[in-house]
């Protein structure tokens, strides 16, 4: 069991470091929230039609 925990920990840390090292432009929190709100608004408009 300890080997599984250590293996997972090593994998998780490698994934985290890869994400931190990624030089690509990310998506800002504002962009994500605007997209989410647009989706919510679109769904609400679709439900309000008779």
N, C-alpha and C positions, 0 to 999 in steps of 0.2 A: 504494500500500500504506500509506503514512504517513497518508493521509486516513482509511482504514479504522481504523487504530489510534487516531487522534485521535477519530474519531467514536465508537468503542466506549468509549474512556476517558471521554468526556463523558457518554455514556449510562449507563455504570456508576456514575459519580460522582453523577449525578442520581437513579438508583435508590437508591443508598446513602443519600443525603441525605433522600430521601422516607421511607425506612424509619426513619431516625433522628428525623425530625420527626413521625412518626405518633404521635398522642396516645392511640390506643386501647390498652386494657389488653393486655398480652402474656401469653404462657403461660410460667410459670416452668419452670426446668429440672427441678424436683422433680415438677411435674405431668406433664411429658412422660415422665420416667422411670417414674412410676407407671403411666401408660397403656401404655407399652411393656411393662412387666413383666406387667401384667394380660393383654395380648395373648399374650405368651409362655406364661404359665401356662395360658391357655385353650387354646392350641394343643397344649401338652403333655398336658393332660387329655383332649383329643380323640384323641390318638394312643395313649394308654394303654388305651383301651377295646378289648376283644377283637373 
